[in-house]
Amino acid sequence: MASVAFPDVQIRPIRPDEHGALGDITVAAYRGLEGGGDLGGYADTLRDVAHRAAAAVVLVAEDETGLLGGVTYVPGPANPYAEDLLEGEVGIRMLAVAPRSQGAGVGRQLALACVRRARDEGARRVALHSTPWMAAAHELYGSLGFARAPTRDLVVDDGVQLLSFVLDLDEDGAEGC
């Protein structure tokens, strides 16, 4: 995928030399959430960007100061990072913005890059899961046209509830796409 330019921010695929930095950003972002302090073993999963990049597509946001955040784009249900994806769906996982850059629209740009990629690839829907305490993310997803899909909510092994959101790509939504 070609780089997507935004004012002062560029979205592009991650480079191997950036895996460690994005892992640190992702863990810091998740730990900074209300309710997200003790990540347990999930911190290792969040930090392992190299493994994600080998199996899925990892996009980063950067500006002249460096990396601002990243997201994992899951290209379909057969991918090892797929969380309950159905045929014709792609997923968004581990969207994270460095604490210093939160609230500046970086998460929106990363999510929009995933939606654009999904449209370009002919997907019919984008699906994702989020924890109940990720309220800012829920607002972002709603503003992009994602709808809650409670019948697809999950509870993971550690008892954390994951709320499901979906965006049908045959309908209007995801501003700017």
C-alpha positions in Angstrom: 0.0 0.0 0.0 1.3 3.4 -0.9 1.8 5.9 2.0 -1.2 8.0 2.8 -0.4 11.7 3.6 -2.3 13.8 6.1 -1.4 17.3 7.3 1.8 16.8 9.2 1.2 13.0 9.6 2.0 10.2 7.2 0.5 6.7 7.4 2.6 3.9 6.0 3.6 0.3 6.6 6.0 -0.3 9.5 9.7 -0.9 8.9 11.5 -3.7 10.9 13.6 -1.2 12.7 10.5 0.4 14.2 9.0 -2.8 15.8 10.4 -2.1 19.3 9.3 1.6 19.3 5.8 0.7 18.2 5.6 -2.1 20.8 6.6 0.5 23.5 4.0 3.0 22.2 1.3 0.3 22.2 1.9 -0.9 25.7 2.1 2.7 27.0 -1.2 3.6 25.3 -3.0 0.5 26.7 -1.5 1.0 30.2 -2.7 4.6 30.2 -6.3 3.6 29.8 -8.6 3.7 32.8 -8.9 0.0 33.6 -5.9 -0.9 31.4 -3.1 -0.7 34.0 -2.3 -4.4 34.6 -2.1 -5.9 31.1 -0.7 -9.2 32.4 0.6 -11.4 29.6 -1.2 -9.3 27.0 1.6 -6.7 27.3 3.9 -9.2 25.7 1.4 -9.7 22.8 1.1 -5.9 22.4 4.9 -5.5 22.4 5.5 -8.3 19.8 5.1 -6.1 16.7 7.5 -8.3 14.7 5.2 -11.3 15.0 2.1 -9.2 14.0 3.9 -7.7 11.1 4.9 -11.1 9.8 1.3 -12.3 9.9 -0.8 -9.2 9.2 -0.3 -5.6 8.0 1.0 -3.1 10.6 0.6 0.6 9.7 2.2 3.4 11.6 1.6 7.1 11.8 4.6 9.4 11.9 5.4 13.1 11.7 8.7 15.0 11.9 9.0 14.0 15.6 8.8 10.2 14.9 6.3 7.5 15.4 2.9 8.6 16.8 1.1 5.3 16.8 0.1 2.2 14.9 -2.6 -0.3 14.0 -2.8 -3.9 12.9 -4.9 -4.5 9.8 -6.1 -8.1 9.7 -6.8 -9.1 6.0 -9.5 -11.8 6.7 -10.8 -14.6 8.8 -8.0 -17.0 8.0 -5.4 -14.7 9.5 -4.0 -15.7 13.0 -4.9 -12.2 14.3 -8.6 -12.5 13.2 -11.0 -12.2 16.1 -14.2 -13.8 15.1 -14.1 -12.4 11.5 -16.6 -13.7 9.0 -16.1 -14.3 5.3 -15.7 -11.0 3.5 -14.6 -9.1 6.6 -11.3 -7.6 7.6 -10.3 -6.5 11.1 -8.6 -3.7 13.0 -6.5 -4.7 16.0 -4.3 -3.0 18.5 -4.9 0.6 17.5 -2.6 2.7 19.7 -1.5 6.3 19.8 1.4 7.5 21.9 0.1 9.2 25.0 1.7 12.5 23.9 -0.2 12.4 20.7 -3.7 11.3 21.9 -6.6 13.5 21.0 -4.9 15.0 17.9 -6.7 12.8 15.3 -3.9 10.3 14.9 -6.2 7.3 15.8 -8.8 8.6 13.3 -6.1 8.7 10.6 -5.0 5.2 11.3 -8.5 3.8 11.4 -9.4 5.6 8.1 -6.3 4.1 6.5 -7.6 0.6 7.4 -11.0 1.4 6.1 -9.6 2.7 2.8 -7.4 -0.4 2.5 -10.5 -2.6 3.1 -12.5 -0.8 0.4 -9.5 -1.1 -2.0 -9.3 -4.8 -1.3 -13.1 -5.3 -1.9 -14.0 -6.3 1.7 -17.6 -5.9 2.6 -17.2 -5.1 6.3 -14.6 -4.0 8.8 -14.9 -5.5 12.3 -13.1 -4.8 15.5 -13.3 -5.4 19.3 -12.7 -3.0 22.1 -12.7 -3.1 25.9 -15.5 -1.3 27.8 -13.0 1.2 29.2 -11.9 2.4 25.7 -14.5 5.2 25.6 -12.6 7.6 23.4 -12.1 4.8 20.9 -15.8 4.0 20.9 -16.6 7.7 20.1 -14.1 7.5 17.3 -15.6 4.3 15.8 -19.1 5.7 16.0 -18.0 8.9 14.3 -16.6 6.8 11.4 -19.9 4.9 11.0 -19.1 1.8 13.0 -22.1 0.3 14.8 -22.1 -1.8 18.0 -22.7 -5.5 17.3 -23.5 -6.9 20.7 -24.2 -10.4 19.4 -20.5 -10.6 18.4 -19.1 -9.5 21.8 -16.4 -11.8 23.2 -15.0 -12.7 26.6 -11.4 -13.6 26.4 -9.6 -16.2 28.6 -8.7 -13.6 31.3 -12.4 -12.7 31.7 -12.1 -9.3 29.9 -15.2 -8.5 27.8 -14.6 -7.3 24.3 -17.2 -5.2 22.6 -17.8 -5.7 18.9 -18.1 -2.9 16.4 -18.7 -3.3 12.6 -18.7 -1.0 9.6 -20.5 -2.2 6.5 -18.6 -0.9 3.5 -21.6 -1.0 1.1 -23.1 1.9 3.1 -22.0 5.4 3.6 -19.7 5.8 6.5 -16.1 6.4 7.5 -15.9 10.0 6.6 -13.4 10.8 4.0 -13.3 7.4 2.4 
